Amino acid sequence: MVDNSDFADYNCKTMYIKREMSKFIIGLAKHFPAVVLTGARQVGKTTLLRNAFPSHNYVSLDLPSTAESAETESEAFLKRYPAPLIIDEIQYAPKLFRHLKRAIDANRHAMGQFILTGSQKFELMKEVSDSLAGRVAVVELEGLSLNEVGLSKFPLEHQIVRGAFPELWRAIDIPETAFYSSYLATYLERDVRQILGVTNLRDFERFIRACAARNGQLLDKTSLGCDVGVSSKAVASWLSVLQASNQIVLLEPWFANFGKRLVKTPKLYFCDTGLLCFLLGITGNEILRSPFTGSIWETLVFAEMRKSIALSMVPKSLWFYRDSQGKEVDFLCLGGNHTLLIECKWKESADKSDAHWMNDVVRIASEKNIPEFAHWKSFVVCRTSEPYSLGTGTRAIPLSELSSIFRQ
């Protein structure tokens, strides 16, 4: 658990932490009749929207009786809660979508009529694509970025263990172990039961913890199944649940004509380092000596990159590179003016050897005339306090500099 004395000067018990995504969503609502905001439970979707759209009516379908009313009496429901309207957890009333379509089409040029949220992505997006195609913008919200928390205010290891859920930074006196215990129990009861109808939640919890132990590694469904004692089919289904509820991300490998056999298996990452540390039993300064520290650092860097890309006006995609000879680059970012190659090192000073594989991949790409590498930049993200050159075009940068390279 984080020592709360580290936050003695950070009084935020009643403070709203303004989200960087807020302005972006307000802009979308000026151009689309509806906006859908997805994200895991408790990442701050409702708080963001109620602050961004204070004049909108609001209703949550988290309450079963309200969800049933929206599902079975949709027309009456929309008369009771007229637009402009924020509807929270709309996936609980899938029949409401076709009535929303009708309401939007009746006043097609009125923008921002409906702002919708959902914490079960796959189920939600199926209804959106079936009923609201061409009428809606979709945005995914993750936990707080380090900029939103205030990167310089707290020891880095404490931010990692505490995680990015806004409530943990709004109320510093909440022990993170208590928060994550409650979060996991609620997640199992609400999302897992409803998406899968899993009867043995103990097996699913063991599965989540087994995934945490493999964070940052190539996905091995057979090994996961053996550890938990379930079939590969069950593993595939349960992974889909973790993805649908925004708990994990599967990072795909990048393929190109490098003339070598490339790995084609994705890597598994948790979305939030706090939940990951909780599942691994890591508290306080234990992260400084944990065998999982390297993969947790990668997880944090990956999360910060996703949050930066979400705010970018230029489409970008994240991948990793790995071949059968063991050459690996943690992250490739394609799109924009440059391809970015990024390595993650949990140490205070990076050196030239940390850029070795990036240099090798760039060299091979140049020899093969791979078009994505016509312009490139490479970085090693470490715990340095200041950026500096490692030669051959690579720079070592602190985490605080990471978001700026995605604006270039």
C-alpha positions in Angstrom: 0.0 0.0 0.0 1.2 3.5 -0.7 2.3 5.5 2.3 -0.2 8.4 2.4 2.4 10.7 3.8 3.8 10.9 0.3 0.6 12.8 -0.6 0.5 15.1 2.4 0.4 18.3 0.2 -2.0 16.9 -2.3 -5.5 17.7 -1.1 -7.9 16.4 -3.7 -10.7 14.8 -1.8 -13.4 16.8 -3.5 -11.5 17.9 -6.6 -12.6 17.1 -10.2 -9.5 16.1 -12.2 -10.0 17.7 -15.6 -9.5 15.1 -18.3 -7.4 15.8 -21.4 -10.1 13.9 -23.4 -12.8 16.4 -22.4 -12.2 19.0 -25.1 -11.9 16.3 -27.7 -15.3 14.8 -26.9 -17.0 18.2 -26.8 -15.6 18.8 -30.3 -17.0 15.5 -31.6 -20.4 16.4 -30.1 -20.5 19.4 -32.4 -20.2 17.2 -35.5 -22.1 14.0 -34.6 -25.7 13.5 -33.4 -24.4 10.9 -30.9 -21.1 10.2 -29.2 -20.3 6.8 -27.5 -17.7 6.8 -24.8 -16.4 3.3 -23.9 -14.0 2.3 -21.2 -13.5 0.1 -18.1 -15.6 0.6 -15.0 -14.6 3.6 -12.9 -12.2 5.2 -15.4 -14.3 8.4 -15.0 -16.7 8.3 -18.0 -19.7 9.6 -16.1 -17.8 12.3 -14.3 -16.1 13.5 -17.5 -19.4 13.7 -19.4 -21.4 15.4 -16.6 -18.8 18.1 -16.3 -18.4 18.4 -20.1 -22.1 18.5 -20.8 -23.7 20.2 -17.8 -26.9 21.1 -19.7 -27.7 17.6 -20.8 -30.2 15.4 -19.0 -28.7 12.3 -17.4 -29.9 8.8 -16.7 -28.0 5.6 -15.7 -29.0 2.1 -16.7 -26.8 0.6 -14.1 -30.0 0.2 -12.0 -31.8 -2.9 -13.2 -35.3 -1.3 -13.0 -34.2 1.7 -15.1 -32.6 -0.6 -17.6 -35.8 -2.7 -17.9 -37.8 0.4 -18.5 -35.4 1.6 -21.2 -35.5 -1.9 -22.8 -39.3 -2.6 -22.7 -40.8 0.9 -22.9 -38.2 2.6 -25.0 -40.5 5.3 -26.5 -41.9 6.3 -23.1 -38.4 6.2 -21.6 -37.1 8.7 -24.2 -40.1 11.0 -23.5 -39.3 10.8 -19.8 -35.6 11.6 -20.5 -35.6 13.9 -23.6 -32.5 15.0 -25.5 -30.0 16.3 -25.1 -29.3 13.3 -22.9 -26.4 11.4 -21.4 -27.3 7.6 -21.1 -24.9 5.7 -18.8 -24.2 2.0 -19.4 -26.5 1.7 -22.4 -25.4 -1.9 -23.2 -28.0 -3.0 -20.6 -30.9 -1.9 -22.9 -29.9 -3.1 -26.4 -33.5 -2.6 -27.8 -33.2 1.1 -27.0 -30.7 1.6 -29.9 -33.3 1.4 -32.7 -35.4 4.0 -30.9 -32.4 6.3 -30.6 -31.8 5.9 -34.3 -35.4 7.0 -34.9 -35.0 10.0 -32.6 -31.8 11.1 -34.3 -33.2 10.7 -37.8 -36.2 12.8 -36.8 -33.9 15.7 -36.2 -30.8 14.6 -38.2 -28.9 17.9 -38.1 -29.1 18.4 -34.3 -25.6 17.5 -33.1 -24.7 16.1 -29.7 -28.3 14.9 -29.0 -27.2 11.7 -27.2 -24.0 11.0 -25.3 -23.7 7.3 -24.5 -21.4 5.3 -22.3 -20.7 1.6 -21.9 -18.2 -0.6 -20.1 -18.7 -3.7 -22.2 -17.1 -2.8 -25.5 -17.9 -5.7 -27.8 -21.6 -6.0 -27.0 -21.9 -2.2 -27.1 -20.2 -1.8 -30.5 -22.4 -4.5 -32.1 -25.5 -2.5 -31.3 -23.8 0.8 -32.4 -22.7 -0.7 -35.8 -26.2 -2.2 -36.3 -28.3 0.8 -35.4 -26.2 4.0 -35.3 -23.7 3.6 -38.2 -22.9 7.0 -39.7 -24.6 8.9 -36.8 -22.1 8.3 -34.0 -18.5 9.0 -33.0 -16.8 6.4 -30.8 -14.1 7.3 -28.2 -12.4 5.1 -25.7 -11.4 6.5 -22.3 -8.7 5.0 -20.2 -7.6 5.9 -16.7 -5.8 9.1 -15.8 -2.6 9.9 -17.7 0.5 10.8 -15.7 0.0 14.4 -16.9 -3.5 14.4 -15.4 -2.2 13.0 -12.1 0.8 15.3 -12.0 3.9 13.3 -12.8 6.2 15.4 -10.7 4.1 15.4 -7.6 4.7 11.8 -6.4 7.3 9.1 -6.5 7.0 7.2 -9.8 6.9 3.8 -8.1 3.9 4.9 -6.0 2.0 6.1 -9.1 2.6 2.8 -10.8 1.3 0.7 -7.8 -1.7 3.0 -7.2 -2.7 3.0 -10.8 -4.8 5.3 -12.9 -8.4 5.1 -11.6 -9.5 8.6 -10.9 -11.2 7.8 -7.5 -7.8 6.7 -6.1 -6.4 10.2 -6.9 -9.5 12.1 -5.9 -9.5 10.5 -2.4 -5.9 9.8 -1.4 -7.0 8.2 1.9 -8.4 5.2 0.0 -6.0 2.2 0.4 -5.4 0.9 -3.1 -5.6 -2.8 -1.9 -9.1 -2.2 -0.6 -10.1 -0.4 -3.8 -8.8 -3.1 -6.1 -10.3 -5.9 -3.9 -13.7 -4.3 -4.2 -13.2 -3.5 -7.9 -12.3 -7.1 -8.7 -15.3 -8.5 -6.8 -17.7 -6.0 -8.6 -16.1 -6.8 -12.0 -16.5 -10.5 -11.5 -20.1 -10.2 -10.3 -21.3 -7.7 -12.9 -19.4 -8.0 -16.1 -18.2 -11.6 -16.1 -21.5 -13.1 -15.0 -23.4 -10.9 -17.5 -21.1 -11.3 -20.5 -20.3 -15.0 -20.2 -22.6 -16.4 -17.6 -19.5 -17.9 -15.9 -20.7 -20.0 -13.0 -17.4 -20.6 -11.3 -16.0 -17.2 -10.6 -13.1 -18.6 -8.6 -11.8 -20.2 -11.8 -12.1 -16.9 -13.7 -10.3 -15.0 -10.9 -7.5 -17.6 -11.1 -7.4 -17.0 -14.8 -7.1 -13.2 -14.4 -4.2 -13.7 -12.0 -2.5 -16.2 -14.4 -2.8 -13.5 -17.1 -1.2 -11.0 -14.8 1.8 -13.3 -14.3 2.2 -13.4 -18.2 1.8 -9.6 -18.7 4.1 -8.3 -21.4 4.7 -11.8 -22.8 3.6 -13.6 -25.9 0.2 -15.0 -25.5 0.2 -18.8 -24.9 -3.4 -20.0 -24.6 -2.4 -23.6 -24.0 -0.2 -22.7 -21.1 -2.9 -20.5 -19.6 -5.5 -23.3 -19.9 -3.2 -25.8 -18.2 -2.5 -23.5 -15.3 -6.2 -22.8 -14.7 -7.4 -26.2 -15.7 -9.8 -25.1 -18.5 -9.9 -25.7 -22.2 -8.2 -23.6 -24.9 -11.8 -22.7 -26.1 -12.6 -21.3 -22.6 -9.3 -19.4 -22.5 -10.2 -17.7 -25.9 -13.6 -16.9 -24.6 -12.4 -15.5 -21.3 -9.7 -13.4 -23.0 -12.5 -11.9 -25.1 -14.3 -10.9 -21.8 -11.2 -9.2 -20.5 -10.8 -7.3 -23.8 -14.5 -6.4 -24.0 -14.5 -5.0 -20.5 -11.3 -3.0 -21.2 -9.1 -4.8 -18.7 -6.4 -6.1 -21.2 -5.0 -5.2 -24.6 -3.6 -7.7 -27.0 -0.7 -6.0 -28.9 -0.2 -7.5 -32.4 3.2 -8.0 -34.0 4.0 -6.0 -37.1 4.6 -7.8 -40.3 6.8 -6.7 -43.2 8.9 -8.3 -45.9 12.1 -8.5 -43.8 13.1 -11.9 -45.3 13.0 -13.5 -41.9 10.4 -15.5 -40.0 8.5 -13.1 -37.8 6.6 -14.0 -34.7 2.8 -13.8 -35.3 1.6 -14.2 -31.8 0.2 -11.1 -29.9 1.5 -9.9 -26.5 -0.8 -9.5 -23.5 -0.8 -6.3 -21.5 -3.1 -5.1 -18.7 -4.5 -1.7 -19.2 -3.9 -0.4 -15.6 -0.7 -0.9 -13.6 -2.5 -0.6 -10.3 -4.8 -3.5 -11.0 -1.8 -5.4 -12.4 0.3 -4.8 -9.3 -2.7 -5.9 -7.1 -3.1 -9.1 -9.0 0.6 -9.8 -8.6 0.6 -9.0 -4.9 3.0 -6.0 -5.3 2.6 -3.1 -2.9 4.5 0.0 -2.0 8.3 -0.1 -2.8 8.2 -3.8 -3.6 8.1 -2.9 -7.2 11.7 -1.8 -7.0 12.8 -5.4 -6.4 10.0 -7.4 -8.1 10.9 -9.8 -11.0 7.8 -8.3 -12.8 9.2 -4.7 -12.7 10.3 -4.7 -16.4 7.0 -5.8 -17.7 5.1 -3.4 -15.5 7.2 -0.5 -16.8 6.4 -1.6 -20.3 2.7 -1.7 -19.3 2.9 1.9 -18.1 4.7 3.2 -21.2 2.2 1.3 -23.4 -0.8 2.9 -21.6 0.7 6.4 -21.8 1.2 5.9 -25.6 -2.4 4.8 -26.1 -3.6 7.8 -24.2 -1.5 10.2 -26.2 -2.5 8.6 -29.5 -6.2 8.9 -28.5 -5.7 12.7 -28.4 -3.8 12.8 -31.7 -5.5 14.2 -34.8 -3.4 11.9 -37.0 -4.3 8.2 -37.1 -1.5 6.1 -35.5 -1.2 2.4 -34.7 0.9 0.5 -32.2 2.7 -2.8 -32.8 5.7 -4.7 -31.6 8.5 -6.4 -33.6 10.0 -9.8 -33.0 11.6 -12.4 -35.2 12.6 -16.0 -34.8 16.2 -15.0 -34.0 15.1 -13.1 -30.8 15.4 -9.6 -32.2 12.7 -7.5 -30.6 11.5 -3.9 -30.4 9.0 -3.3 -27.6 6.8 -0.9 -29.6 6.5 0.4 -33.1 4.2 3.4 -33.8 3.1 3.8 -37.4 1.4 6.8 -38.9 2.1 10.5 -39.1 5.4 11.8 -40.4 7.7 9.3 -38.8 7.7 5.6 -37.7 8.6 5.6 -34.0 10.6 2.8 -32.4 10.5 2.6 -28.7 12.3 0.5 -26.1 11.4 0.5 -22.4 14.1 0.1 -19.7 13.5 0.3 -16.0 16.8 1.9 -15.2 18.0 5.5 -14.6 20.4 5.7 -17.4 20.1 4.0 -20.8 23.2 3.3 -23.0 23.9 2.4 -26.6 23.3 -1.3 -26.1 19.7 -0.6 -25.2 19.2 0.7 -28.8 20.9 -2.3 -30.4 17.8 -4.1 -31.8 16.2 -0.9 -32.9 19.3 0.0 -34.9 19.3 -3.5 -36.4 15.6 -3.3 -37.5 16.1 0.1 -39.0 19.1 -1.2 -40.9 17.2 -4.2 -42.3 14.3 -2.0 -43.2 16.6 0.3 -45.1 18.2 -2.5 -47.0 14.7 -3.9 -47.9 13.3 -0.4 -48.8 10.4 -0.9 -46.4 8.4 2.3 -47.0 7.2 2.7 -43.4 10.9 3.3 -42.4 11.6 6.1 -44.9 11.4 8.4 -41.9 11.9 7.2 -38.4 12.9 8.1 -34.9 13.9 5.9 -32.1 13.7 6.3 -28.3 14.6 4.5 -25.1 12.1 5.3 -22.3 13.9 5.0 -19.0 14.0 6.8 -15.6 16.4 9.5 -16.6 15.6 13.0 -15.5 16.6 14.6 -18.8 16.7 13.5 -22.4 20.0 12.8 -24.1 21.4 11.2 -27.2 22.6 7.6 -27.5 24.0 8.1 -30.9 22.9 6.6 -34.2 19.7 8.7 -34.1 18.4 7.3 -30.8 17.5 9.4 -27.7 17.0 8.3 -24.1 13.9 10.1 -22.7 12.1 10.3 -19.4 8.5 9.3 -19.2 7.5 12.9 -18.9 8.7 13.4 -22.5 6.8 10.5 -24.0 3.6 12.3 -24.9 5.4 15.1 -26.8 6.9 12.7 -29.4 3.4 11.7 -30.5 2.6 15.4 -31.3 5.4 15.6 -33.8 
